[in-house]
């Protein structure tokens, strides 16, 4: 483990080679699992504030779920998560030629909303956990659906921390990431 400020970083971020292979996995992380993607309270506010702008990007079944349940749900532990459509895919998932993508991210790219997507999705396969001592743990979530990403990461020699550079910088800042990079090289 590496301690950097108030973050406790798993050695897996240095040791695991990882690079998403979307054409192979087809965005399975947006479809599989027993709950939606974790959401931060600020993200719920953004989803509520930009609900109207997001609607044109959503599937009809997603609009129905969000209209009925709202922009978030709770997982088994009571944490905020994205709602699911038919207890399967994320309500914000859209499909392009059989590949799941994020409607929020598409709206962001097209300038309709000011936020890219939930930070938990951007950070995946890393997961954050708030610890009782005020620290945040950053751990690697190993999941069989990402096997192709591990193979691609090995082929391209891409350590997980480097694959996650944009999302880690988004969450913790440029200075923090720079210090992480120095400690892992």
C-alpha positions in Angstrom: 0.0 0.0 0.0 1.1 3.6 -0.7 -0.1 6.4 1.5 -0.4 9.7 -0.3 -2.0 12.5 1.7 -5.3 11.0 2.8 -5.4 8.3 0.2 -4.3 4.7 0.7 -3.5 3.2 -2.7 -3.4 -0.5 -3.4 -0.2 -1.9 -4.9 -2.4 -3.3 -7.6 -2.5 0.1 -9.3 1.2 -0.4 -10.0 1.3 -4.1 -10.5 -1.8 -4.8 -12.6 -1.5 -4.1 -16.4 -4.9 -2.8 -17.7 -6.3 -1.1 -20.7 -10.0 -1.2 -21.6 -10.8 -3.1 -24.7 -14.3 -1.8 -25.4 -14.8 -3.6 -28.8 -14.2 -6.9 -27.0 -16.0 -6.4 -23.7 -18.8 -4.4 -25.2 -19.1 -2.2 -22.1 -20.2 -5.0 -19.9 -19.4 -3.0 -16.7 -22.4 -0.8 -17.6 -24.7 -3.9 -17.9 -23.5 -6.5 -15.4 -23.5 -6.4 -11.6 -26.0 -6.3 -8.8 -26.3 -2.5 -8.5 -25.8 0.6 -10.4 -22.6 2.7 -10.4 -21.7 4.5 -7.2 -22.7 8.1 -7.1 -21.4 11.0 -5.1 -23.9 13.4 -3.6 -22.7 16.3 -5.9 -23.3 14.0 -8.9 -26.9 13.5 -7.8 -27.4 17.3 -7.8 -25.9 17.5 -11.3 -28.1 14.7 -12.6 -31.1 16.5 -11.2 -30.0 19.9 -12.5 -29.4 18.6 -16.0 -32.1 16.1 -16.2 -33.8 17.9 -19.1 -30.6 18.2 -21.1 -29.8 14.5 -20.6 -33.3 13.3 -21.7 -32.6 13.4 -25.4 -29.6 11.1 -25.0 -31.5 8.4 -23.0 -33.4 5.3 -24.2 -37.2 5.3 -23.7 -36.9 2.6 -21.0 -34.3 4.7 -19.2 -36.5 7.8 -19.2 -39.3 5.7 -17.7 -37.1 4.3 -14.9 -35.7 7.8 -14.1 -39.2 9.3 -14.2 -40.5 6.7 -11.8 -37.6 6.3 -9.4 -35.6 9.4 -9.8 -31.9 10.0 -10.9 -30.4 7.7 -8.2 -31.1 4.5 -6.2 -29.5 2.8 -3.2 -27.4 -0.3 -3.2 -27.7 -3.1 -0.5 -25.5 -1.0 1.9 -27.6 2.1 1.4 -25.0 3.9 -0.8 -26.1 6.1 -3.7 -26.0 4.4 -7.1 -27.4 4.9 -10.6 -30.8 3.2 -11.2 -31.0 0.1 -13.3 -33.3 -0.8 -16.2 -34.9 -4.2 -15.7 -32.4 -4.9 -12.8 -29.6 -5.1 -15.4 -28.0 -2.2 -17.2 -27.4 1.3 -15.9 -30.3 3.7 -16.6 -27.7 6.0 -18.2 -26.4 3.3 -20.6 -27.0 3.6 -24.3 -26.1 1.1 -27.0 -24.2 1.7 -30.2 -23.8 -1.4 -32.4 -24.1 -3.6 -29.3 -21.6 -1.7 -27.2 -22.8 -0.1 -24.0 -21.7 3.5 -23.6 -22.6 6.3 -21.2 -25.4 8.8 -22.2 -24.0 11.3 -19.7 -20.6 11.2 -21.4 -22.1 11.5 -24.9 -24.0 14.6 -23.7 -20.8 16.0 -22.2 -18.8 15.4 -25.4 -21.6 17.2 -27.3 -21.6 20.1 -24.8 -25.0 19.5 -23.4 -23.9 19.0 -19.8 -20.8 20.2 -17.8 -19.8 16.8 -16.3 -18.3 13.8 -18.0 -20.0 10.9 -16.1 -20.0 9.6 -12.6 -16.4 9.6 -11.3 -16.8 5.9 -10.2 -17.4 5.0 -13.8 -14.4 7.1 -14.9 -12.2 5.4 -12.3 -13.3 1.9 -13.0 -11.8 -0.7 -12.4 -10.5 1.2 -9.4 -13.0 1.6 -6.6 -12.9 4.2 -3.8 -13.8 3.4 -0.2 -14.0 5.9 2.6 -12.2 4.7 5.7 -13.2 5.5 9.3 -9.9 7.4 9.8 -10.8 10.0 7.2 -8.7 8.3 4.5 -9.9 7.1 1.1 -8.7 3.6 -0.1 -8.2 3.2 -3.8 -8.5 -0.5 -4.7 -8.5 -2.5 -7.9 -11.8 -4.4 -8.5 -10.9 -7.6 -10.4 -13.8 -8.8 -12.5 -13.9 -11.5 -15.1 -15.6 -9.3 -17.6 -12.4 -7.3 -17.8 -10.2 -10.2 -18.9 -9.6 -8.6 -22.4 -8.5 -5.3 -20.7 -5.9 -7.3 -18.7 -4.6 -8.9 -21.9 -4.5 -5.5 -23.7 -2.8 -4.0 -20.7 -0.1 -6.7 -20.8 0.3 -6.3 -24.5 0.7 -2.5 -24.2 2.6 -2.5 -20.9 0.1 -0.1 -19.4 -0.1 -0.2 -15.6 -3.5 0.5 -14.1 -2.4 3.8 -12.5 -1.3 5.1 -15.9 -4.5 3.9 -17.6 -6.4 5.8 -14.9 -4.4 9.1 -15.2 -7.4 11.2 -16.4 -9.8 9.9 -13.9 -7.4 10.0 -10.9 -6.4 13.6 -11.9 -10.1 14.5 -12.1 -10.8 13.1 -8.6 -7.6 14.1 -6.8 -5.9 16.8 -8.8 -2.8 17.3 -11.0 -0.4 17.7 -8.1 -1.6 14.6 -6.4 -1.3 12.6 -9.6 2.1 13.9 -10.2 3.2 12.8 -6.8 1.6 9.4 -7.3 3.4 9.0 -10.6 6.8 9.8 -8.9 6.2 7.3 -6.2 5.2 4.5 -8.7 7.9 4.9 -11.3 
